């Protein structure tokens, strides 16, 4: 396993080695997912302000997408920064930017495994959305939760399911997750279809406030056990998972407390 090691007094050590979350990269047939960086912020803002909903009602827990571009930047970029301050072995959030790969690379998935020397940022990839993945009490619960959005002009062609499938394969097969959870308003059919199509089960329903905080909504709660995951006919390519697991434990054990080969 590639261990998390800092080389003293070495200003040339790659950023992905110093902060291993930046070294995680997931490849699906058409997409690449990696933790968003400051250098991605202009592309993030462009995608977020291009329109991210096609539903009549706001599908998000908070109406961040209804803000003016200026207010969106004031509110959302500090939040993107803030998730790093609480990143650790017990609780963590990975804000995975979703990039559309160049057409000539569609269908090509990286198969080298945890190749720590390969570049994480690649030319020609365009940010089109986000696939968040988070965990609380991770060593005990081994459960990830997720949220996502896509620019409106990239919806309806299967990217939502593809990026969630890639994230789930990494979480189950490379990081030791036992369960995945998600939620959606009962009227949000696009999100519900993605979850149900991947094998999630509705395990509860709760009453919550809408995105604007002015009315009540019903939200379905979804849970997926690793063994119930309906896998696609492709396997995600993963870079940087071993170093990220080692980042959580000085002895190089996995984030789930185990050492050795990747596997759920």
C-alpha positions as CSV (number, residue, x, y, z in Angstrom):
1,X,0.0,0.0,0.0
2,X,1.2,3.5,-0.8
3,X,1.6,5.2,2.6
4,X,0.9,8.8,3.5
5,X,4.4,10.3,3.9
6,X,5.5,13.9,4.1
7,X,9.1,14.6,2.9
8,X,10.6,17.2,5.3
9,X,11.8,20.4,3.7
10,X,10.8,19.3,0.2
11,X,8.9,22.2,-1.6
12,X,8.5,20.0,-4.7
13,X,6.4,17.3,-3.1
14,X,3.2,17.0,-5.2
15,X,0.1,18.5,-3.7
16,X,-1.7,15.1,-4.1
17,X,0.8,13.6,-1.7
18,X,0.5,16.4,0.8
19,X,-3.3,16.4,0.8
20,X,-4.4,12.9,-0.5
21,X,-8.0,13.8,-1.1
22,X,-6.7,15.8,-4.1
23,X,-5.2,12.6,-5.4
24,X,-8.4,10.7,-5.7
25,X,-9.7,10.3,-9.3
26,X,-12.5,8.1,-10.6
27,X,-13.0,7.3,-14.3
28,X,-16.2,6.2,-15.8
29,X,-16.8,5.7,-19.5
30,X,-17.7,9.3,-20.2
31,X,-16.8,11.1,-17.0
32,X,-14.0,11.8,-14.5
33,X,-14.6,12.7,-10.9
34,X,-12.1,14.3,-8.5
35,X,-12.1,16.6,-5.5
36,X,-12.8,20.2,-6.6
37,X,-9.9,22.7,-6.2
38,X,-9.6,26.4,-6.2
39,X,-8.4,26.3,-9.8
40,X,-11.7,24.7,-10.7
41,X,-13.8,27.5,-9.1
42,X,-14.3,29.5,-12.3
43,X,-15.6,26.4,-14.1
44,X,-17.7,25.5,-11.1
45,X,-19.3,28.9,-11.0
46,X,-20.0,28.8,-14.8
47,X,-21.7,25.4,-14.5
48,X,-23.7,26.3,-11.3
49,X,-25.0,29.5,-12.8
50,X,-25.9,27.9,-16.2
51,X,-29.1,26.4,-14.6
52,X,-29.1,23.1,-12.7
53,X,-32.8,22.3,-12.5
54,X,-35.5,21.3,-15.0
55,X,-38.2,20.5,-12.4
56,X,-41.0,23.0,-11.6
57,X,-40.0,22.9,-7.9
58,X,-36.6,23.2,-6.4
59,X,-35.1,19.7,-5.7
60,X,-32.4,20.8,-3.3
61,X,-32.6,21.0,0.5
62,X,-31.5,24.7,0.3
63,X,-32.3,27.1,-2.5
64,X,-28.6,27.9,-3.3
65,X,-29.3,27.6,-7.0
66,X,-31.9,30.4,-6.9
67,X,-29.4,33.0,-5.8
68,X,-27.9,35.6,-8.1
69,X,-24.5,34.7,-9.4
70,X,-22.9,37.1,-7.0
71,X,-24.7,35.7,-4.0
72,X,-24.1,32.1,-5.1
73,X,-20.3,32.9,-5.1
74,X,-20.5,34.6,-1.7
75,X,-22.4,31.6,-0.2
76,X,-21.2,28.6,-2.0
77,X,-17.4,29.0,-2.4
78,X,-16.9,29.4,1.4
79,X,-18.9,26.3,1.9
80,X,-16.6,24.4,-0.6
81,X,-13.6,25.5,1.5
82,X,-15.2,24.7,4.8
83,X,-15.5,21.0,4.2
84,X,-11.8,20.6,4.5
85,X,-11.6,21.8,8.0
86,X,-13.5,18.8,9.4
87,X,-11.9,16.2,7.2
88,X,-10.7,13.2,9.2
89,X,-11.0,9.5,9.8
90,X,-14.3,9.8,11.7
91,X,-16.2,12.2,9.5
92,X,-15.4,13.5,6.0
93,X,-16.9,15.0,2.9
94,X,-15.5,14.6,-0.6
95,X,-16.8,17.2,-3.0
96,X,-16.2,15.4,-6.3
97,X,-16.4,17.7,-9.3
98,X,-17.8,15.9,-12.4
99,X,-15.9,16.4,-15.6
100,X,-17.0,15.4,-19.1
101,X,-14.1,13.8,-20.8
102,X,-13.1,14.8,-24.3
103,X,-15.0,12.8,-27.0
104,X,-11.9,10.9,-28.0
105,X,-11.6,9.5,-24.5
106,X,-15.3,8.5,-24.1
107,X,-15.5,4.8,-23.2
108,X,-11.8,4.7,-22.1
109,X,-11.5,3.9,-18.4
110,X,-8.2,4.1,-16.5
111,X,-7.2,0.5,-15.5
112,X,-3.9,1.0,-13.8
113,X,-5.5,1.0,-10.4
114,X,-3.8,3.3,-7.8
115,X,-1.2,4.8,-10.1
116,X,0.0,7.6,-7.8
117,X,2.3,9.0,-10.5
118,X,-0.4,9.7,-13.1
119,X,-1.7,13.3,-13.3
120,X,-5.0,13.9,-11.6
121,X,-5.9,17.1,-13.6
122,X,-6.1,16.6,-17.3
123,X,-6.5,18.9,-20.3
124,X,-9.8,19.0,-22.2
125,X,-12.1,17.9,-19.4
126,X,-15.1,20.2,-18.7
127,X,-16.7,20.6,-15.3
128,X,-20.5,19.9,-15.7
129,X,-21.6,19.1,-12.1
130,X,-20.9,17.7,-8.7
131,X,-21.1,14.3,-7.0
132,X,-20.7,14.8,-3.2
133,X,-19.9,11.8,-1.0
134,X,-19.8,12.2,2.8
135,X,-19.6,10.0,6.0
136,X,-20.1,10.5,9.7
137,X,-18.9,8.1,12.4
138,X,-17.2,6.3,9.5
139,X,-15.2,3.6,11.4
140,X,-18.5,2.4,13.1
141,X,-21.2,3.0,10.5
142,X,-19.2,2.5,7.2
143,X,-22.0,4.4,5.4
144,X,-21.7,7.1,2.8
145,X,-24.3,9.6,1.9
146,X,-24.5,11.5,-1.4
147,X,-25.9,14.5,-3.2
148,X,-25.4,15.8,-6.7
149,X,-26.2,18.3,-9.4
150,X,-25.7,18.6,-13.1
151,X,-25.8,21.6,-15.4
152,X,-29.2,21.5,-17.1
153,X,-27.9,21.1,-20.6
154,X,-26.1,17.8,-19.5
155,X,-29.2,16.3,-17.9
156,X,-31.3,13.5,-19.4
157,X,-28.4,11.5,-21.0
158,X,-27.5,9.2,-18.1
159,X,-24.7,11.2,-16.5
160,X,-26.5,11.3,-13.1
161,X,-26.6,7.5,-12.9
162,X,-23.1,7.1,-14.3
163,X,-21.4,9.4,-11.8
164,X,-23.3,7.9,-8.9
165,X,-22.3,4.4,-10.1
166,X,-18.7,5.4,-10.2
167,X,-18.8,6.9,-6.7
168,X,-20.5,3.8,-5.3
169,X,-18.0,1.4,-6.9
170,X,-15.2,3.3,-5.3
171,X,-16.9,3.5,-1.9
172,X,-17.9,-0.2,-1.8
173,X,-14.9,-1.8,-3.6
174,X,-12.0,0.5,-2.7
175,X,-12.9,2.1,0.6
176,X,-14.8,-0.4,2.6
177,X,-18.3,1.1,2.7
178,X,-21.1,-1.3,3.7
179,X,-24.0,1.0,3.0
180,X,-24.9,4.1,0.9
181,X,-27.7,6.5,1.7
182,X,-29.5,9.2,-0.2
183,X,-32.7,11.2,-0.1
184,X,-35.2,12.9,-2.5
185,X,-38.5,14.7,-2.3
186,X,-41.3,12.3,-3.2
187,X,-42.0,14.3,-6.4
188,X,-38.4,14.3,-7.6
189,X,-38.7,11.5,-10.1
190,X,-35.2,11.9,-11.8
191,X,-33.4,11.5,-8.5
192,X,-35.7,8.6,-7.4
193,X,-35.1,6.8,-10.7
194,X,-31.3,6.9,-10.3
195,X,-31.5,5.6,-6.7
196,X,-34.1,2.8,-7.4
197,X,-32.3,1.8,-10.6
198,X,-29.0,1.3,-8.7
199,X,-30.7,-1.0,-6.1
200,X,-31.5,1.5,-3.3
201,X,-34.5,0.7,-1.2
202,X,-36.9,3.2,0.4
203,X,-36.4,2.8,4.1
204,X,-38.3,5.7,5.4
205,X,-40.2,8.9,4.7
206,X,-40.0,12.1,6.7
207,X,-41.5,15.6,6.6
208,X,-39.0,18.4,5.9
209,X,-39.1,22.0,4.9
210,X,-38.8,22.8,1.2
211,X,-35.7,24.5,-0.4
212,X,-37.0,28.0,0.5
213,X,-38.0,27.0,4.1
214,X,-41.5,28.1,3.5
215,X,-43.5,24.9,3.1
216,X,-43.5,21.3,4.1
217,X,-42.3,18.5,1.8
218,X,-42.2,14.7,2.1
219,X,-38.7,13.2,1.5
220,X,-38.0,9.6,0.8
221,X,-34.9,8.1,2.5
222,X,-33.0,5.6,0.5
223,X,-30.5,3.0,1.6
224,X,-28.3,0.6,-0.5
225,X,-26.4,-2.4,0.9
226,X,-23.1,-3.1,-0.9
227,X,-24.4,-6.6,-1.9
228,X,-27.6,-5.1,-3.4
229,X,-25.8,-2.7,-5.7
230,X,-26.9,-3.1,-9.3
231,X,-23.6,-2.7,-11.0
232,X,-23.2,-1.3,-14.5
233,X,-21.4,-3.3,-17.3
234,X,-18.2,-1.3,-16.7
235,X,-15.8,-1.0,-13.8
236,X,-14.7,2.3,-12.5
237,X,-11.0,3.3,-12.8
238,X,-9.6,4.5,-9.5
239,X,-6.5,6.5,-8.8
240,X,-5.3,7.5,-5.3
241,X,-7.5,5.4,-3.1
242,X,-4.7,3.6,-1.3
243,X,-3.0,6.9,-0.3
244,X,-6.3,8.3,0.8
245,X,-6.9,5.3,3.1
246,X,-3.4,5.6,4.5
247,X,-4.0,9.3,5.2
248,X,-6.6,8.3,7.7
249,X,-4.3,6.0,9.7
250,X,-0.6,6.4,10.5
251,X,-0.1,2.6,10.4
252,X,-1.4,2.5,6.8
253,X,-4.5,0.7,7.6
254,X,-7.6,1.3,5.5
255,X,-10.2,3.8,6.4
256,X,-12.4,0.9,7.5
257,X,-9.7,-0.2,9.9
258,X,-8.4,-3.0,7.7
259,X,-5.1,-3.2,5.8
260,X,-4.4,-5.1,2.7
261,X,-6.1,-5.4,-0.7
262,X,-8.8,-3.1,-1.9
263,X,-12.2,-4.6,-1.2
264,X,-15.5,-4.0,0.6
